[in-house]
Amino acid sequence: MINLKLINKSLRLKMSLLILITVSIIVSIVGAGIYFERRHAQEQNVNERLKSQLEDMYHMLELSYNERKEYVKNSMVMAHDIFYN
């Protein structure tokens, strides 16, 4: 009879530990999944913003280049007019 009570307590303890470990593993896996999903979404957001900023910078540099090119062209025309007319 004592043996049966001891076995019953031991079985309950083992089941409790099994449930605790199983829940811990499930919570860890779900937590890791949520973490990596959010991290991936943040990386995509950062990449999109960086790409947008890079495109804006490219357009600004292109405008600046075209303005300077036009300035040099006008300066060359003016110099040609001054020296040859």
Secondary structure, DSSP 8 states (H G I E B T S, - for coil): -HHHHHHHHHHHHHHHHHHHHHHHHHHHHHHHHHHHHHHHHHHHHHHHHHHHHHHHHHHHHHHHHHHHHHHHHHHHHHHHHHHH-
